[in-house]
């Protein structure tokens, strides 16, 4: 499939990542986006956030009113997966729950056109396993060969990097189409093998986890931990603030995948991270994490 033929994108999941992907695709790539979520409340919240972002960009003269209106008109919300029956490319962006992703890809293989690229935004789960969920016959690559990961960075409208990860079944044509489409979205693709955590989170999450361990064991306060990394290493955001923005539940889920799949104790999640997730202190999205929002 020629990536230039992509006119309709499907996005499954209207949370922070899904909404960001949908908004950038509608604005930068100029495609109609079918944004699907089982929760109408999540759709309403996501689209309200999109309206705020577009209004902010207009106020700062980054875009015109006409561009904002055209972008907003391309976002088509729905609570039904059946609305993905005519998309050319779909990106799943639901929580890092393997069984949930496998269930969704099993449905996508049935619902989407036979030419559609089936992409996941997973940050740690095996692409090969996700692709395997599209068929009961492991020799059948008709859908599995179209599965790939386009792992966008958070926040999507700001961060330019996207990881492209191929599973064992992924065809070269699928990989090339995914790379070209994220370029149309104004992103810079980097390729990784299908290994736990891929590149970004294999490096980033142990860094965040170790910062949490330092807080937990009294090596430093949260402010000192964040300040020394910002002022001493040049990163724009300290690790604990970054964890709050990513979501502590997401950080925990990725660390658990790394620990389980690699088996090295250096990937064991911090006890404090686990307790904070148990308390519902998930960071910015819940209003409380290492900091209050």
C-alpha positions, 0 to 999 in steps of 0.5 A: 500500500502506498502511504499517500493513499492514507486518507482515513486514520483510526485511533483506538483510545481517547486518552492522553496519547490517543487524543494527541495522536489523533490531533497531530494526524488531523492537523499535520497529515490532514487525514480524517481521524475516527477516534474510538473509545468505549467511553463517551465521557472519555471522548468528550473529555478528549475532544474538549482538551483538543479544543483547548489546545487548538484555541491556545495555538490560535491565541499564540498565532501558531495556527490560524482559525481556519486551520483550527476549524479544519483540524477539529472537523477531521476528528470524528468520535465514536464508541463503536469499533465498527466505524473503523471498517473503512480506515487505511491505517489504525493506531491502538492507544489503550492502557498497557494491558496485554490481554486488552491489546490482544482482544482489540487486535483480534477485532481489528483484523476482522473489522478493518480493510485488508490493506489497512496497517494495524499499529499499536502505540505500546511502549513495552509489550511484544509486537510479535505477541500482539500480531499473533492475536490477529489469527488462529493460524500462525501461518496466516500472515494476512493480518499479522504481517500488517501489525507494527508499533508506532510508539509516540512520545508524550506529549504527542503534539510536542515530542517529535520522536516515534519508535517504529518496532516490527514484530517477527511477522511484520512485512517490509511494506508495513514498516515502510508505510508506517515510517512514511506516515509518521513522517507525514505527521511531522515526526522523526522515526527511529527503529528498534527491534522487538525487545522488552521496552524497545529503545526509549523505555529500556533506557528511560524507565530504569532511570525513573525507577532509580530516581523513585528508589532514591526518594524512597530510601532517603538519598534526596528529596523529590525537589533535589532529585529533580533539580540536580537532573535538570540543572546538572544534566540539561534535561528539561524535566526531572525524573519524578516530574516526568513520571507524573506526566507519563502516569505512574501506572504506566511507569509501573506497567512498563517496569513490570514487563521489563522485570518479567521478560528480561528477568534481571533484578535491576528492573524490579519496580520500586516498592514506593511506585507500587504503593502510589499506584495502589493509592490511585496517585497516578500523577498529573492525570489523577491530580496527585503523584509525586507532586499535586496538580 
